[in-house]
């Protein structure tokens, strides 16, 4: 492979070297240049005489299109939709918000960027390039999307799998359906007690879908009962397996992070415990007893053997997982490549249940997988009309109606005027029976949590209702006696072990920033107060439990309002009370988070623990024992993988976690002033994810412009998966 284009070709792209390219374009990295460079060289070496390589304008456009493909892949997109760049100026430094007017004086020559031609002309250029050597698949063109070969293959694999799953239903009523019917008749009255009203019990529908379909997805926001549903689905599945066969069944559970896997274990076991308390001597108790030993969720990396057995996963299409039922939680965090690897390792006969919230932040890596798989717009439209013929096929609705007589196949009498719900993105073709159906999907729509204010905040965010969101915050601020940042009485006592006055469910700190762009000291003191209980705990297990009570969440890691700086500031505040705290050193009570997987120690990225002194006075890193709730495992610092201080976390890192109390900090946006903040990280999904981490109370630390910026901007990932599913 060459690392430089021939001079004649390089001249036509506009850059003689990588350095020239980086000097001309803002935010482009070396990897982007070499990606584009290599793609052109591969074809030039095969057909150097092709007229395309003498067309300076076309070659220049193509080179920058390939730069854009690499650039957008780095941003988490699985492909490049050319509409995103057509007739636009990209990578111009003048378009980037700067810090202070002095910047332009020091950098009089700003990077001008590159101007792309129209979408039609770009399509023609890409097609000509694609025709040079059709057998090469390192770059794949599926108009209007351009892919690198690797991501095109991943996307095709996932699309093929879910298209095939549409036909994997229990269409034979006898004998396969007989055990399902018996389960619905005998077991479900205990698992799903009758509720008042005529509303569809979507948790029960989820369980039915999980039994009927080979693959199913349960999506819903925090508090909608996803784990409640999965626990009952597992019991129902085991019941049917015992009816059909005496063979020992094998269940596997996994999640993207160690924390999410631990939480999945705890949540399911808690559901089982609750069911046992009211069903001690019936068949439900027997089923729970059989299932309990199987509730051992792992990280997906550990499940597949990624990083343990060389570059390739241990389990793949050649050596598949030994399971009959696979449950994956927090699917919104899973990227396209990981999903493809999971599906390769899944036995054809195994059931698959995916759980997640499609409205949360997409994966840090490539794609917006869950949003593409559930097609929420069609579901919202179906819910408005009370007619699910657009999302469930006729055969699937008939099966559901046999198991759940209350599930109407066509509630046409309840149809509403879709114009009354203009805030939803309505798919006008939702009721076309010829379209791809989402038989594998169930949306849980009703929150079971008692704190309706938090649920309402999340609802306002999802619908883009910035005015209603701000109105709820303003109302809470007026009614709260504790929202005043100047309340010195509150900050004099640095302990949570002593009873505090009742606080509001929602608080809003609108004016929380200093002129230097940091948080005001009095607010930092209040935040530090939340963590004081860790240091006053009687033992390490209590300290770990206290650490689960509260977390400060930030939008970013870097900067004066990023987690790195915030952690040091909170540490300084705590040192005023606890003199043994030594910044930069390990100390008793220090909360830490693992940031690198260690399969030997079974510690994974996202695991949170606390530094604690043992009986000999030695400091050890202690983490919750995933196998024995309420206990911990202790490690020496020498053996630990990479870790960091964790008073504050990024919102991305909190996916898969919940806390009783949460404060969300957004970057300050000051209009018509010398200091600005680039709000590229802010999005509706970011704010929604942060808000839904809170169970009991939430504090919003943000200016109104920052909140509006969040709610009005959605996080879009370019992908062709949804189009491939329906083609």
C-alpha positions as CSV (number, residue, x, y, z in Angstrom):
1,X,0.0,0.0,0.0
2,X,1.3,3.4,-0.9
3,X,1.0,6.3,1.6
4,X,1.3,9.1,-1.0
5,X,-0.6,9.6,-4.2
6,X,1.4,10.0,-7.3
7,X,2.3,13.7,-7.8
8,X,0.0,14.0,-10.8
9,X,-3.0,12.7,-8.9
10,X,-2.1,14.5,-5.7
11,X,-2.1,17.8,-7.5
12,X,-5.6,17.2,-8.7
13,X,-6.9,16.4,-5.2
14,X,-5.5,19.8,-4.0
15,X,-3.0,18.4,-1.5
16,X,0.6,17.2,-2.0
17,X,0.7,15.7,1.5
18,X,-1.3,14.9,4.6
19,X,0.1,18.0,6.3
20,X,-1.2,20.2,3.4
21,X,-4.6,18.7,3.9
22,X,-4.7,19.2,7.7
23,X,-3.5,22.8,7.3
24,X,-6.4,23.5,4.9
25,X,-9.3,21.8,6.5
26,X,-10.5,22.2,10.1
27,X,-11.2,19.1,12.2
28,X,-9.8,16.6,9.6
29,X,-7.4,14.1,11.0
30,X,-4.6,12.1,9.5
31,X,-6.7,8.9,9.4
32,X,-9.2,10.7,7.2
33,X,-6.5,11.7,4.7
34,X,-5.0,8.2,4.5
35,X,-8.4,6.6,4.2
36,X,-9.2,8.7,1.2
37,X,-5.7,8.4,-0.1
38,X,-5.7,4.6,0.0
39,X,-9.1,4.2,-1.6
40,X,-8.0,6.2,-4.7
41,X,-4.6,4.5,-4.9
42,X,-6.2,1.0,-4.9
43,X,-8.2,1.9,-8.1
44,X,-5.4,3.9,-9.7
45,X,-3.1,1.0,-9.5
46,X,-5.7,-1.2,-11.2
47,X,-6.7,1.2,-14.0
48,X,-4.3,4.2,-14.1
49,X,-5.3,5.0,-17.7
50,X,-9.0,5.6,-16.7
51,X,-10.2,9.1,-17.8
52,X,-11.5,9.7,-14.3
53,X,-8.0,10.3,-13.0
54,X,-7.5,13.1,-15.5
55,X,-10.6,14.9,-14.4
56,X,-9.3,17.4,-11.9
57,X,-12.7,18.7,-10.7
58,X,-14.2,15.2,-10.3
59,X,-11.2,13.8,-8.6
60,X,-11.0,16.7,-6.2
61,X,-14.7,16.3,-5.3
62,X,-14.3,12.5,-4.8
63,X,-11.2,12.9,-2.6
64,X,-13.2,15.2,-0.3
65,X,-16.2,12.9,-0.3
66,X,-13.9,10.1,0.9
67,X,-12.6,12.4,3.5
68,X,-16.2,13.1,4.6
69,X,-16.9,9.4,4.8
70,X,-14.1,8.8,7.2
71,X,-14.9,11.9,9.1
72,X,-18.6,10.9,9.5
73,X,-17.7,7.4,10.5
74,X,-15.6,8.9,13.3
75,X,-18.7,10.8,14.5
76,X,-20.6,7.5,14.8
77,X,-22.4,7.4,11.5
78,X,-22.4,4.0,9.7
79,X,-22.4,5.7,6.3
80,X,-22.3,9.1,4.6
81,X,-25.6,10.4,3.2
82,X,-24.4,12.7,0.4
83,X,-27.3,15.1,1.1
84,X,-25.4,16.0,4.3
85,X,-22.5,17.6,2.3
86,X,-24.1,18.5,-1.1
87,X,-23.7,22.2,-1.8
88,X,-22.2,22.9,1.6
89,X,-18.9,24.3,2.8
90,X,-17.4,21.7,5.1
91,X,-14.5,22.0,7.6
92,X,-14.3,25.8,7.5
93,X,-12.8,27.3,10.6
94,X,-14.9,30.4,10.2
95,X,-18.0,28.2,10.9
96,X,-16.7,27.1,14.3
97,X,-17.6,29.2,17.3
98,X,-14.5,30.7,18.8
99,X,-13.5,31.7,22.4
100,X,-13.1,35.4,22.4
101,X,-12.5,38.0,19.8
102,X,-8.7,37.8,20.2
103,X,-8.7,34.4,18.4
104,X,-9.2,35.9,15.0
105,X,-6.5,38.4,15.5
106,X,-4.0,35.7,16.4
107,X,-5.2,33.5,13.5
108,X,-5.8,36.0,10.7
109,X,-5.7,33.2,8.2
110,X,-8.6,30.9,9.0
111,X,-9.1,27.5,7.3
112,X,-11.5,28.1,4.4
113,X,-12.8,24.5,4.1
114,X,-14.1,22.9,1.0
115,X,-17.2,23.5,-1.1
116,X,-19.1,20.4,-2.4
117,X,-21.2,20.4,-5.6
118,X,-24.8,19.4,-5.9
119,X,-26.1,15.9,-4.8
120,X,-26.7,14.9,-8.4
121,X,-23.1,15.8,-9.5
122,X,-21.7,14.0,-6.4
123,X,-23.7,10.9,-7.3
124,X,-22.3,11.0,-10.8
125,X,-18.7,11.4,-9.5
126,X,-19.1,8.5,-7.0
127,X,-20.7,6.3,-9.6
128,X,-17.9,6.9,-12.1
129,X,-15.4,6.0,-9.3
130,X,-17.4,2.9,-8.4
131,X,-17.4,1.7,-12.0
132,X,-13.6,1.7,-12.2
133,X,-13.2,-1.6,-10.5
134,X,-16.6,-3.1,-9.5
135,X,-15.0,-6.1,-7.9
136,X,-13.4,-4.0,-5.2
137,X,-15.6,-3.6,-2.1
138,X,-13.6,-1.4,0.2
139,X,-15.9,1.4,-0.8
140,X,-19.6,0.6,-1.4
141,X,-22.1,2.9,-3.1
142,X,-25.8,2.4,-2.3
143,X,-27.3,5.7,-3.4
144,X,-27.7,8.0,-1.5
145,X,-25.4,6.4,1.0
146,X,-21.6,5.8,0.7
147,X,-20.1,3.1,2.9
148,X,-16.7,1.7,3.8
149,X,-16.9,-2.0,3.0
150,X,-16.7,-3.1,6.6
151,X,-19.8,-1.1,7.7
152,X,-21.7,-2.0,4.6
153,X,-21.3,-5.7,5.4
154,X,-22.3,-5.2,9.0
155,X,-25.4,-3.3,8.0
156,X,-26.3,-6.0,5.4
157,X,-25.9,-8.8,8.0
158,X,-28.1,-7.1,10.5
159,X,-30.8,-6.2,8.0
160,X,-30.9,-9.7,6.6
161,X,-31.3,-11.2,10.0
162,X,-34.2,-9.0,11.1
163,X,-35.9,-9.4,7.7
164,X,-35.7,-13.2,8.1
165,X,-37.1,-13.0,11.6
166,X,-40.4,-11.7,10.3
167,X,-41.2,-15.2,9.1
168,X,-40.0,-16.9,12.3
169,X,-43.3,-17.1,14.1
170,X,-45.3,-19.9,15.7
171,X,-47.8,-20.1,12.9
172,X,-48.6,-23.7,13.7
173,X,-51.4,-23.6,16.4
174,X,-50.8,-27.2,17.3
175,X,-48.8,-28.4,19.1
176,X,-46.4,-25.5,19.4
177,X,-49.1,-23.0,20.2
178,X,-50.8,-25.2,22.7
179,X,-48.2,-24.7,25.4
180,X,-48.3,-20.9,24.9
181,X,-52.1,-21.0,25.3
182,X,-51.8,-23.0,28.4
183,X,-49.2,-20.5,29.8
184,X,-51.6,-17.6,29.1
185,X,-54.5,-19.4,30.8
186,X,-52.7,-20.8,33.8
187,X,-49.6,-18.7,34.5
188,X,-50.4,-15.1,33.3
189,X,-53.3,-14.4,35.8
190,X,-50.6,-14.7,38.5
191,X,-47.8,-12.9,36.6
192,X,-50.0,-10.2,35.1
193,X,-52.8,-9.4,37.6
194,X,-55.8,-7.8,36.0
195,X,-55.7,-4.0,35.9
196,X,-58.5,-1.5,36.0
197,X,-59.6,0.1,32.8
198,X,-59.6,-1.1,29.2
199,X,-56.1,-0.1,28.2
200,X,-53.9,-2.7,26.5
201,X,-51.4,-4.3,29.0
202,X,-48.3,-3.8,26.9
203,X,-46.1,-5.7,29.3
204,X,-48.3,-8.7,28.7
205,X,-48.1,-8.1,25.0
206,X,-44.3,-8.0,25.3
207,X,-44.3,-11.4,26.9
208,X,-46.6,-12.7,24.2
209,X,-44.4,-11.4,21.5
210,X,-41.3,-12.9,23.2
211,X,-43.0,-16.3,23.1
212,X,-44.5,-16.1,19.6
213,X,-41.5,-14.6,17.8
214,X,-38.0,-16.0,17.5
215,X,-36.6,-12.5,18.0
216,X,-38.3,-9.7,19.9
217,X,-37.5,-6.2,21.1
218,X,-38.9,-4.5,24.2
219,X,-38.4,-0.7,24.1
220,X,-39.5,1.8,26.6
221,X,-38.4,4.7,28.8
222,X,-37.1,4.5,32.4
223,X,-39.7,3.2,34.8
224,X,-42.0,1.6,32.1
225,X,-41.3,-1.9,33.5
226,X,-38.9,-3.4,31.0
227,X,-37.2,-5.6,33.6
228,X,-40.6,-6.4,35.1
229,X,-41.7,-7.7,31.7
230,X,-38.5,-9.6,31.0
231,X,-38.6,-11.5,34.3
232,X,-42.2,-12.6,33.5
233,X,-41.2,-13.5,30.0
234,X,-38.5,-15.7,31.2
235,X,-40.8,-17.5,33.6
236,X,-43.4,-17.9,30.8
237,X,-40.7,-19.3,28.4
238,X,-39.5,-21.8,31.0
239,X,-43.1,-22.9,31.6
240,X,-43.6,-23.6,27.9
241,X,-40.2,-25.4,27.6
242,X,-41.2,-27.7,30.5
243,X,-44.5,-28.5,28.8
244,X,-42.8,-29.3,25.5
245,X,-39.7,-31.0,26.6
246,X,-37.8,-32.4,29.6
247,X,-34.4,-31.3,28.2
248,X,-32.4,-28.9,30.3
249,X,-32.7,-25.4,28.9
250,X,-29.9,-22.8,28.7
251,X,-30.4,-19.1,29.3
252,X,-27.8,-16.4,28.8
253,X,-28.0,-12.7,29.7
254,X,-25.7,-9.8,28.7
255,X,-25.3,-6.1,28.5
256,X,-22.8,-3.7,27.0
257,X,-21.1,-2.7,30.3
258,X,-20.3,-4.4,33.6
259,X,-22.5,-1.9,35.4
260,X,-25.5,-2.6,33.1
261,X,-25.0,-6.4,33.4
262,X,-24.9,-6.1,37.2
263,X,-28.1,-4.0,37.2
264,X,-29.8,-6.5,34.9
265,X,-29.0,-9.3,37.4
266,X,-30.2,-7.2,40.4
267,X,-33.4,-6.1,38.7
268,X,-34.5,-9.6,37.6
269,X,-33.7,-11.1,40.9
270,X,-35.6,-8.3,42.7
271,X,-38.6,-9.1,40.5
272,X,-38.3,-12.8,41.3
273,X,-38.1,-12.1,45.1
274,X,-41.2,-9.9,44.9
275,X,-43.1,-12.7,43.1
276,X,-41.9,-15.3,45.6
277,X,-43.2,-13.3,48.5
278,X,-46.7,-13.6,47.2
279,X,-46.4,-17.0,45.5
280,X,-44.4,-19.3,47.8
281,X,-46.0,-22.6,47.1
282,X,-47.3,-22.6,43.6
283,X,-45.8,-23.3,40.1
284,X,-44.4,-19.7,39.9
285,X,-42.1,-20.5,42.9
286,X,-40.9,-23.7,41.2
287,X,-40.1,-21.8,38.0
288,X,-38.3,-19.1,39.9
289,X,-36.2,-21.7,41.8
290,X,-35.2,-23.2,38.4
291,X,-34.4,-19.8,36.8
292,X,-32.4,-18.3,39.7
293,X,-29.1,-20.0,39.0
294,X,-29.3,-18.9,35.3
295,X,-29.5,-15.2,36.2
296,X,-25.8,-14.4,35.6
297,X,-25.5,-11.5,33.2
298,X,-22.2,-10.8,31.6
299,X,-20.7,-8.0,29.5
300,X,-21.2,-8.7,25.7
301,X,-17.4,-8.7,25.4
302,X,-17.1,-11.5,27.9
303,X,-20.1,-13.4,26.4
304,X,-18.5,-13.5,23.0
305,X,-14.9,-13.8,24.2
306,X,-13.8,-10.6,22.6
307,X,-10.3,-9.6,23.8
308,X,-9.8,-12.8,25.6
309,X,-8.9,-15.1,22.7
310,X,-7.1,-12.9,20.2
311,X,-8.4,-10.4,17.8
312,X,-11.5,-12.4,16.7
313,X,-14.3,-13.3,19.2
314,X,-14.2,-16.8,20.6
315,X,-17.8,-17.3,19.6
316,X,-18.8,-16.6,16.0
317,X,-20.6,-18.2,13.1
318,X,-18.4,-21.3,13.3
319,X,-18.5,-21.7,17.1
320,X,-21.8,-20.4,18.4
321,X,-23.1,-19.8,21.9
322,X,-24.5,-22.7,23.8
323,X,-27.9,-21.2,24.6
324,X,-31.6,-21.6,24.0
325,X,-32.5,-18.0,25.0
326,X,-30.4,-14.9,24.9
327,X,-31.4,-11.6,26.6
328,X,-29.5,-8.4,25.8
329,X,-30.1,-5.3,27.9
330,X,-29.3,-1.6,27.1
331,X,-29.3,-2.2,23.3
332,X,-29.2,1.5,22.6
333,X,-25.5,1.3,23.7
334,X,-24.7,-1.4,21.1
335,X,-23.1,-0.4,17.9
336,X,-23.6,-1.9,14.5
337,X,-20.4,-4.0,14.5
338,X,-21.1,-5.5,17.9
339,X,-24.7,-6.4,16.9
340,X,-23.4,-8.2,13.8
341,X,-21.0,-10.2,15.9
342,X,-23.7,-11.1,18.3
343,X,-26.0,-12.3,15.6
344,X,-23.2,-14.4,14.1
345,X,-22.7,-16.2,17.4
346,X,-26.5,-16.8,18.0
347,X,-27.7,-20.3,17.3
348,X,-30.5,-20.4,14.7
349,X,-32.8,-22.2,17.1
350,X,-32.2,-19.7,20.0
351,X,-34.7,-17.0,21.0
352,X,-33.3,-13.5,21.2
353,X,-34.8,-10.7,23.3
354,X,-33.4,-7.2,23.0
355,X,-34.2,-4.6,25.7
356,X,-33.6,-0.8,25.5
357,X,-34.8,2.7,25.2
358,X,-34.8,3.9,21.6
359,X,-34.8,7.5,22.7
360,X,-31.6,7.4,24.6
361,X,-28.2,8.4,23.3
362,X,-27.0,6.1,20.5
363,X,-23.9,4.1,20.8
364,X,-20.6,5.9,21.1
365,X,-19.4,3.8,18.2
366,X,-21.2,3.4,14.8
367,X,-24.9,3.6,14.0
368,X,-28.2,4.3,15.7
369,X,-29.2,0.7,15.8
370,X,-32.2,0.6,18.1
371,X,-34.0,3.5,16.5
372,X,-33.7,1.8,13.1
373,X,-34.9,-1.5,14.4
374,X,-38.1,-0.3,16.2
375,X,-39.3,2.5,13.9
376,X,-40.8,4.6,16.7
377,X,-42.6,7.0,14.3
378,X,-44.9,4.3,13.0
379,X,-45.5,3.0,16.5
380,X,-46.5,6.5,17.7
381,X,-48.9,6.8,14.8
382,X,-50.4,3.4,15.6
383,X,-50.9,4.4,19.2
384,X,-52.7,7.6,18.2
385,X,-55.1,5.7,15.9
386,X,-55.5,2.8,18.2
387,X,-54.8,0.6,15.2
388,X,-51.7,-1.6,15.1
389,X,-52.2,-3.0,11.6
390,X,-49.4,-0.9,10.4
391,X,-46.8,-2.3,12.7
392,X,-48.1,-5.9,13.3
393,X,-48.9,-8.2,10.4
394,X,-52.4,-9.8,10.2
395,X,-51.1,-13.2,11.2
396,X,-49.2,-11.8,14.2
397,X,-52.3,-9.9,15.4
398,X,-54.4,-13.1,15.2
399,X,-51.9,-14.9,17.3
400,X,-51.8,-12.1,19.8
401,X,-55.6,-12.0,20.0
402,X,-55.7,-15.7,20.7
403,X,-53.3,-15.3,23.7
404,X,-54.8,-12.0,24.7
405,X,-58.4,-11.7,23.9
406,X,-58.3,-8.1,25.0
407,X,-55.8,-7.2,22.3
408,X,-58.0,-5.7,19.5
409,X,-56.8,-6.4,16.0
410,X,-58.2,-3.1,14.7
411,X,-59.5,-0.5,17.0
412,X,-60.8,1.6,14.2
413,X,-63.6,3.0,16.5
414,X,-60.9,4.7,18.6
415,X,-59.1,6.5,15.8
416,X,-58.1,10.0,16.5
417,X,-57.4,12.9,14.1
418,X,-53.6,12.7,13.4
419,X,-53.6,16.4,12.9
420,X,-54.1,16.8,16.7
421,X,-50.7,15.3,17.2
422,X,-48.6,17.3,14.8
423,X,-45.6,17.1,17.1
424,X,-45.1,13.5,16.1
425,X,-43.3,12.5,12.9
426,X,-46.1,10.5,11.3
427,X,-45.4,8.0,8.6
428,X,-48.2,8.4,6.1
429,X,-47.7,4.8,4.9
430,X,-48.0,3.3,8.3
431,X,-51.2,1.3,7.5
432,X,-50.0,-0.2,4.3
433,X,-50.1,-4.0,4.8
434,X,-47.5,-4.6,2.2
435,X,-44.8,-2.8,4.2
436,X,-42.3,-4.4,6.5
437,X,-44.0,-5.1,9.8
438,X,-42.4,-4.8,13.2
439,X,-43.8,-8.0,14.7
440,X,-40.6,-8.2,16.9
441,X,-41.2,-4.9,18.6
442,X,-43.2,-3.8,21.7
443,X,-43.2,-0.3,23.1
444,X,-43.9,0.1,26.8
445,X,-45.5,3.5,27.0
446,X,-46.7,4.0,30.6
447,X,-44.3,4.9,33.4
448,X,-44.8,3.1,36.7
449,X,-42.7,5.5,38.7
450,X,-44.2,7.6,41.4
451,X,-42.3,10.8,40.5
452,X,-44.5,12.0,37.7
453,X,-42.6,15.3,37.4
454,X,-39.5,13.5,36.1
455,X,-41.6,11.5,33.7
456,X,-43.2,14.7,32.5
457,X,-39.8,16.3,31.9
458,X,-38.7,13.3,29.8
459,X,-42.0,13.5,27.9
460,X,-41.4,17.2,27.1
461,X,-37.9,16.5,25.9
462,X,-39.0,13.7,23.5
463,X,-41.7,15.9,21.9
464,X,-39.3,18.8,21.6
465,X,-41.5,20.9,23.9
466,X,-38.9,23.4,25.2
467,X,-41.5,25.9,26.4
468,X,-43.3,23.3,28.5
469,X,-40.0,21.9,29.8
470,X,-38.9,25.4,30.9
471,X,-42.4,26.1,32.4
472,X,-42.1,23.0,34.5
473,X,-38.7,24.0,35.7
474,X,-39.9,27.6,36.5
475,X,-42.8,26.3,38.5
476,X,-40.6,24.0,40.5
477,X,-38.1,26.8,41.1
478,X,-40.9,29.1,42.4
479,X,-42.3,26.5,44.7
480,X,-39.0,25.1,46.0
481,X,-37.7,26.6,49.3
482,X,-34.3,25.0,48.7
483,X,-33.5,26.3,45.2
484,X,-31.9,29.4,46.4
485,X,-28.1,29.2,45.8
486,X,-27.5,31.7,48.6
487,X,-29.0,29.5,51.3
488,X,-26.0,29.3,53.6
489,X,-27.8,27.2,56.2
490,X,-28.0,24.3,53.9
491,X,-24.2,24.3,53.1
492,X,-23.0,24.6,56.7
493,X,-23.7,20.9,57.3
494,X,-21.6,18.6,55.1
495,X,-23.3,15.3,55.7
496,X,-26.2,13.2,54.3
497,X,-26.3,10.8,57.2
498,X,-28.1,13.5,59.2
499,X,-31.7,14.0,58.1
500,X,-32.1,16.9,55.7
501,X,-35.3,18.9,55.0
502,X,-37.6,17.5,52.3
503,X,-36.4,18.6,48.9
504,X,-38.3,19.1,45.7
505,X,-38.4,16.5,43.0
506,X,-37.1,19.1,40.5
507,X,-34.8,22.0,41.1
508,X,-33.4,24.4,38.6
509,X,-30.1,26.3,39.0
510,X,-30.4,28.8,36.2
511,X,-27.7,31.2,37.3
512,X,-25.0,28.9,38.4
513,X,-21.9,30.1,36.5
514,X,-19.1,32.4,37.3
515,X,-17.6,34.9,34.9
516,X,-14.7,32.5,34.4
517,X,-17.1,29.8,33.1
518,X,-17.0,27.6,36.2
519,X,-19.6,26.7,38.7
520,X,-20.2,29.0,41.7
521,X,-18.6,27.9,44.9
522,X,-21.8,27.6,46.8
523,X,-23.2,25.1,44.3
524,X,-20.0,23.1,44.4
525,X,-20.4,23.0,48.2
526,X,-23.9,21.6,47.8
527,X,-22.8,19.0,45.4
528,X,-19.9,18.0,47.6
529,X,-22.4,17.6,50.5
530,X,-24.1,14.9,48.5
531,X,-20.9,12.8,48.7
532,X,-19.9,13.3,52.3
533,X,-22.0,10.3,53.4
534,X,-19.5,8.0,51.6
535,X,-16.7,9.0,54.0
536,X,-19.0,8.7,57.1
537,X,-20.2,5.2,56.2
538,X,-19.7,2.5,58.8
539,X,-18.2,0.0,56.3
540,X,-17.3,-0.3,52.7
541,X,-20.6,-2.0,51.7
542,X,-22.6,0.9,53.1
543,X,-20.2,3.3,51.2
544,X,-20.9,1.5,48.0
545,X,-24.6,1.8,48.6
546,X,-24.3,5.5,49.4
547,X,-22.4,6.0,46.1
548,X,-25.4,4.7,44.2
549,X,-27.6,7.4,45.7
550,X,-26.4,10.5,43.9
551,X,-24.3,11.5,40.8
552,X,-23.4,14.7,39.1
553,X,-23.8,14.3,35.3
554,X,-22.0,16.5,32.8
555,X,-22.3,16.7,29.0
556,X,-18.6,16.6,28.4
557,X,-15.4,15.3,29.8
558,X,-13.1,18.2,28.9
559,X,-13.3,21.9,29.8
560,X,-14.3,23.9,32.8
561,X,-17.6,22.2,33.0
562,X,-16.3,18.8,32.1
563,X,-16.0,15.8,34.4
564,X,-12.3,16.0,34.7
565,X,-12.2,19.5,36.1
566,X,-15.4,19.0,38.1
567,X,-14.0,16.0,39.9
568,X,-11.0,18.0,41.1
569,X,-13.2,20.9,42.3
570,X,-15.6,18.6,44.2
571,X,-12.5,16.9,45.7
572,X,-11.2,20.3,46.9
573,X,-14.6,21.1,48.6
574,X,-14.6,17.7,50.4
575,X,-11.1,18.3,51.6
576,X,-12.4,21.2,53.7
577,X,-14.3,18.6,55.8
578,X,-12.1,15.5,55.4
579,X,-8.5,16.4,55.8
580,X,-7.2,13.0,54.8
581,X,-8.2,13.7,51.1
582,X,-5.1,14.2,49.1
583,X,-5.7,15.3,45.5
584,X,-3.8,13.1,43.0
585,X,-3.3,10.3,45.6
586,X,-5.5,7.4,46.7
587,X,-7.4,8.0,49.8
588,X,-10.1,6.3,52.0
589,X,-13.6,6.9,50.5
590,X,-12.4,7.8,47.0
591,X,-14.9,6.8,44.4
592,X,-13.4,5.3,41.2
593,X,-14.6,4.0,37.9
594,X,-12.9,1.4,35.7
595,X,-12.3,2.6,32.2
596,X,-10.7,-0.5,30.7
597,X,-11.9,-4.1,30.6
598,X,-10.0,-6.7,32.6
599,X,-11.3,-10.2,31.9
600,X,-8.9,-11.7,34.4
601,X,-10.3,-9.7,37.3
602,X,-13.9,-9.5,35.8
603,X,-13.7,-5.8,36.0
604,X,-15.2,-3.9,33.1
605,X,-15.4,-0.4,31.6
606,X,-18.0,1.5,33.7
607,X,-17.7,-0.5,36.9
608,X,-17.8,1.8,39.9
609,X,-16.3,1.2,43.3
610,X,-14.7,2.9,46.3
611,X,-11.2,3.0,47.9
612,X,-11.4,1.7,51.4
613,X,-9.0,0.9,54.3
614,X,-9.0,-2.7,55.4
615,X,-8.5,-3.9,59.0
616,X,-4.7,-3.5,58.6
617,X,-5.1,0.0,57.4
618,X,-4.2,-0.8,53.8
619,X,-6.1,0.9,51.0
620,X,-7.9,-1.4,48.7
621,X,-10.2,-0.9,45.7
622,X,-13.6,-2.4,46.5
623,X,-16.3,-3.2,43.9
624,X,-19.8,-4.8,44.4
625,X,-19.8,-8.5,44.0
626,X,-22.0,-9.3,41.0
627,X,-22.8,-12.8,42.4
628,X,-23.6,-11.9,46.0
629,X,-25.7,-8.7,46.4
630,X,-24.7,-6.5,49.3
631,X,-21.1,-7.7,49.4
632,X,-17.9,-6.6,47.7
633,X,-14.7,-7.7,46.1
634,X,-11.4,-6.1,47.1
635,X,-8.4,-5.6,44.8
636,X,-4.9,-4.1,45.1
637,X,-4.1,-1.0,43.1
638,X,-1.2,-2.8,41.3
639,X,-3.6,-5.3,39.7
640,X,-6.3,-2.8,38.7
641,X,-6.9,-1.9,35.1
642,X,-7.1,1.9,34.2
643,X,-9.5,3.8,36.4
644,X,-10.5,7.4,37.1
645,X,-12.1,9.6,39.8
646,X,-15.9,9.6,39.6
647,X,-17.7,12.2,41.6
648,X,-18.9,13.5,38.2
649,X,-19.7,11.4,35.2
650,X,-20.5,12.1,31.6
651,X,-24.1,11.4,30.6
652,X,-22.8,8.9,28.1
653,X,-21.1,6.9,30.9
654,X,-24.3,6.7,33.0
655,X,-26.2,4.7,30.4
656,X,-27.3,1.5,32.1
657,X,-27.3,3.1,35.5
658,X,-29.9,4.8,37.7
659,X,-29.5,6.9,40.8
660,X,-32.0,8.1,43.4
661,X,-30.9,11.7,42.9
662,X,-29.2,13.3,39.9
663,X,-27.8,16.8,39.0
664,X,-27.4,17.5,35.3
665,X,-24.9,20.1,34.3
666,X,-25.0,21.6,30.8
667,X,-22.3,23.9,29.3
668,X,-23.0,27.6,29.6
669,X,-24.1,29.5,26.4
670,X,-23.7,33.2,26.7
671,X,-25.2,35.2,23.7
672,X,-23.6,38.4,22.5
673,X,-20.6,38.1,24.8
674,X,-16.9,37.4,24.4
675,X,-17.3,33.8,25.7
676,X,-19.1,31.2,23.7
677,X,-19.5,27.5,24.0
678,X,-19.6,25.1,21.0
679,X,-22.8,23.2,21.6
680,X,-22.1,20.3,19.2
681,X,-22.4,17.8,22.0
682,X,-25.9,18.9,23.1
683,X,-28.9,17.1,21.9
684,X,-32.4,16.0,22.8
685,X,-31.2,12.5,23.4
686,X,-28.4,13.7,25.7
687,X,-30.8,15.6,28.0
688,X,-33.4,12.8,27.9
689,X,-30.8,10.2,28.9
690,X,-29.6,12.4,31.8
691,X,-33.1,13.1,33.1
692,X,-34.1,9.4,33.0
693,X,-31.2,8.4,35.2
694,X,-33.0,10.0,38.2
695,X,-35.5,8.0,40.2
696,X,-36.5,10.3,43.0
697,X,-35.2,13.9,42.3
698,X,-33.4,15.8,39.7
699,X,-31.5,19.1,39.6
700,X,-31.0,21.0,36.3
701,X,-27.9,23.2,36.2
702,X,-28.2,25.0,32.9
703,X,-29.1,28.3,31.3
704,X,-32.3,28.6,29.3
705,X,-30.4,28.9,26.0
706,X,-28.5,25.7,26.7
707,X,-31.7,23.9,27.5
708,X,-33.4,25.1,24.4
709,X,-30.4,24.2,22.3
710,X,-30.6,20.6,23.7
711,X,-34.3,20.1,23.2
712,X,-34.4,21.6,19.7
713,X,-31.5,19.5,18.3
714,X,-31.8,15.8,17.7
715,X,-29.0,13.4,17.4
716,X,-29.1,12.0,13.9
717,X,-27.0,9.0,12.8
718,X,-26.7,8.3,9.1
719,X,-27.7,4.7,8.3
720,X,-29.3,2.7,5.6
721,X,-30.6,0.0,7.9
722,X,-34.2,1.1,8.1
723,X,-34.3,1.4,4.3
724,X,-32.8,-2.1,3.9
725,X,-35.3,-3.6,6.4
726,X,-38.2,-2.3,4.3
727,X,-36.8,-3.0,0.8
